[in-house]
Amino acid sequence: MTPLAWLVRRLEEAALLGVAERRALLALAPQERLVPARTDIRDGQKAGSAHLIVDGVACRAAMLPDGTRRILALYFPGDLCSTGRGAADPLPGTIEALSPCTVADISSGTIDSLIRSHPGIERALWWLTLVELGIGQQWLINASWEAERRIAHLICEVRARSQASGRDMQAPGRDMQAPAGIWKSASRAASGRW
C-alpha cells in the first residue's frame, strides 16, 4: 500500500471523502524519508508541515520540569502528525520515532491547497483531530488509574491501533503473537473487571 493510500484509508473512516477527494490525496507526491529510532521526526522540517507515518511507531513527547519525559500520543502507520497547522503556537513536545520509521512529509502549503479545493478533506482532517483529542482525553483519565489497569489499557490500544494499520504487532523475522488469553486479560484489566 502506498503512503497516501494509508492516509486515505485512515481519513475514509470518517466517511467524508468523495471520489474527487480520494483522487486529490492519491495524486500527491510526498517525499519519504527514513528516521532512526529515538530521533525527532520534525528535525529540519518547516513548521506547519504534516508527517505521515508510513512504517514504524512514533510518539509526541514532552519533557516535564523535573526532567522526566512524558509520552502524550502514539502514532502508527496511516497516522498523520503535525505541529498544529494554523495554531498560533506549535503543539507541545517533540514528535519522536520510537522505532525506525518511514515518514512522508506533506507541506502546509499543499494541505492548505487541498483544503481550499476539497472541503471533504478539511472535514476529514477535523475528524482526525477530534479522534486524537478523544484518545488524549482517555489518556488523561487513565492517569488516575492504578498501574496494572493503565498498562492493560495501553496494551489494548496498541493492539487495536496496530490492527487498524494492518500491522497487528508483527515484527520482521520474529513472531510477536501474544500468549493465548493475554488480550482477554488486558481487556478485563483495562475495564476494571480484574
C-alpha positions in Angstrom: 0.0 0.0 0.0 1.4 3.5 -0.9 1.9 6.0 1.9 -1.0 8.1 0.6 -3.3 5.1 0.4 -2.6 4.7 4.2 -3.7 8.3 4.7 -6.8 7.9 2.5 -7.7 4.7 4.4 -7.4 6.5 7.7 -9.5 9.5 6.6 -12.2 7.3 5.0 -13.0 6.1 8.5 -14.8 9.5 8.8 -16.9 8.7 5.7 -16.3 12.2 4.5 -14.2 11.6 1.4 -15.7 11.6 -2.0 -14.1 10.3 -5.3 -12.5 13.8 -6.0 -11.0 14.0 -2.5 -9.5 10.5 -2.8 -8.0 11.3 -6.2 -6.6 14.6 -4.9 -4.9 12.9 -2.0 -3.6 10.0 -4.0 -2.1 12.4 -6.6 0.2 14.0 -4.0 3.9 13.1 -4.3 5.3 13.5 -0.7 9.0 12.7 -0.2 9.6 9.6 2.0 12.5 9.5 4.4 13.9 7.2 6.9 14.0 8.4 10.5 16.2 6.4 13.0 14.6 5.4 16.4 14.8 8.0 19.1 15.1 10.8 16.7 12.9 13.9 16.3 10.8 13.4 13.2 10.5 17.1 12.6 14.3 17.7 12.6 15.0 20.2 9.8 11.4 20.3 8.5 9.4 23.5 8.1 6.9 24.4 10.9 3.4 23.5 10.0 4.1 20.6 7.7 2.4 17.3 8.4 4.2 14.0 8.7 2.5 10.8 7.6 3.8 7.7 9.4 4.3 5.1 6.7 6.1 2.5 8.7 7.2 2.2 12.3 5.8 3.8 15.5 6.3 7.3 16.7 5.1 9.4 19.6 4.6 13.0 20.7 6.6 13.5 23.9 7.3 16.4 26.3 9.9 17.0 29.0 8.5 17.8 32.4 10.1 20.3 34.7 11.6 17.5 36.8 13.4 16.2 33.8 11.2 13.2 33.1 9.8 12.5 29.7 6.0 12.1 29.2 4.5 10.4 26.1 1.4 12.4 25.0 0.3 10.4 21.9 1.3 7.4 19.8 1.4 7.3 16.0 1.1 4.2 13.9 1.2 3.7 10.1 -1.5 5.8 8.5 -1.5 8.4 11.2 -0.8 12.0 10.4 1.1 14.0 12.9 1.8 17.7 12.7 2.9 20.7 14.6 -0.6 22.1 14.8 -1.4 23.7 11.5 -3.0 27.1 11.9 -2.2 27.4 15.6 -0.5 30.5 16.9 2.0 28.3 18.8 3.1 24.8 17.8 1.8 21.9 19.7 3.8 21.0 22.8 6.6 18.5 22.7 8.5 16.7 20.1 7.4 14.1 17.6 9.9 11.2 18.0 10.4 7.9 16.3 10.1 5.1 18.8 11.2 2.6 16.2 12.9 3.2 12.9 10.2 5.0 10.9 9.5 5.8 7.3 7.8 9.2 7.1 6.2 11.1 4.2 6.2 14.8 4.7 3.4 17.0 3.3 3.9 20.7 3.3 1.5 23.1 4.9 1.0 24.8 1.6 -0.1 21.6 0.0 -2.5 20.9 2.8 -3.9 24.4 2.5 -4.4 24.0 -1.2 -6.2 20.7 -0.7 -8.5 22.1 1.9 -9.4 25.1 -0.3 -10.2 22.8 -3.3 -11.8 19.9 -1.4 -13.9 20.7 1.7 -14.3 17.0 2.4 -10.6 16.7 3.1 -10.9 19.6 5.6 -13.8 17.9 7.4 -11.9 14.5 7.4 -8.8 16.2 8.9 -11.0 17.9 11.6 -12.5 14.4 12.3 -9.0 13.0 12.7 -8.1 15.9 15.1 -11.2 15.0 17.2 -10.2 11.3 17.3 -6.8 12.3 18.5 -8.3 14.6 21.2 -10.6 11.8 22.3 -7.6 9.4 22.7 -5.8 12.2 24.6 -8.7 12.6 26.9 -8.8 8.9 27.7 -5.1 9.1 28.5 -5.8 11.9 31.0 -8.5 9.7 32.6 -6.1 6.8 32.7 -3.6 8.8 34.7 -5.7 8.3 37.8 -5.9 4.5 37.4 -3.7 2.0 39.1 -0.6 0.9 37.2 -2.0 -2.6 36.1 -5.1 -1.0 34.6 -3.1 1.7 32.8 -0.7 -0.8 31.3 -3.6 -3.1 30.3 -5.3 -0.1 28.5 -2.1 0.7 26.7 -1.8 -2.9 25.5 -5.3 -2.9 24.2 -4.8 0.5 22.5 -1.6 -0.7 20.8 -3.2 -3.9 19.6 -6.3 -2.1 18.3 -4.3 0.6 16.5 -1.7 -1.8 15.1 -4.5 -4.0 13.7 -6.2 -0.9 12.2 -2.9 0.0 10.5 -2.7 -3.6 9.1 0.4 -4.5 11.1 -1.1 -6.4 14.1 2.1 -6.3 16.2 4.3 -8.4 13.9 8.0 -7.8 13.7 10.1 -9.0 10.7 11.7 -12.4 11.4 10.2 -12.7 14.8 6.7 -14.0 15.9 5.3 -11.5 18.4 2.0 -13.1 18.8 0.9 -12.8 22.4 0.3 -15.9 24.5 -3.3 -17.2 24.5 -5.6 -15.2 26.7 -3.4 -12.1 27.1 -5.7 -9.8 25.1 -8.7 -11.0 27.1 -6.9 -10.4 30.4 -5.7 -7.0 29.3 -9.3 -6.1 28.2 -10.7 -7.1 31.6 -8.0 -5.2 33.4 -8.4 -2.1 31.3 -12.2 -2.0 32.0 -11.6 -2.5 35.7 -13.1 -6.1 35.7 -10.0 -7.9 37.1 
